[in-house]
Amino acid sequence: MISIQNVSKWFGKFKAIDNINIEVEKGEIFGLLGLNGAGKTTTQRMVSTVFQPSEGNITVNGFNSKSDSSEVRRNIGFLPTEVGLYDRLTAREVIKYFGILNDIDENKIDDKIDEVLEKLSLVEYANRRCGKLSRGNKQKVAIARAIIHEPPVFIFDEPTSGLDVLSSRAVLDFVKQCKDDGRTILYSSHSMYETEEICDKIAIIHDGKILMTDSIEHIRKEHGSLEKAFIATVKGERS
């Protein structure tokens, strides 16, 4: 579903991503795990076509991010780190606006909005202005607007960052439900706990390079925990 082949990204003279390769299979939660500034967000923004690779190729559901960027965007739901909601609009209005942008049938859009509000436990906040919502509920509205068109691929960039325990749990449970529904998910985080809990496979990224790609199951067998594997891998790179 997502293929990243020999991809590098330059910003002027700075090489943010250095020849990475990642394959994400259908129905899989694939985690990008790294410290702040490791290259997780840049990678996800390239997959979502916000940035174009300086070198290499990215395909999403068979569509090339360079030559078929509009088709890639139709096939993804992208949740960036910045929520960026319109404070004066209600939760329902924000979700509906993005539904219209994604060409959802006007006769079906209200039913789809009701469905996603229910999934994210937002029904009671549907008509509240976004500026009055809690941080957790703002994040849920941002998720709702990203998935309203029901794409096969979701990209979540540190979706629990800054959330309290209950809001984080609600987001993680929702991500797992997306997998159960057959979605393919590219998930970034610097949290060992949540990555180990929800991901099938991970790539450890550091200074723009992929240092390790493996399944969570195999990492546990080899290292005991993801945290131990991460520390050993990153320390080994630095030494």
Disulfide bonds with the S-S distance in Angstrom:
none
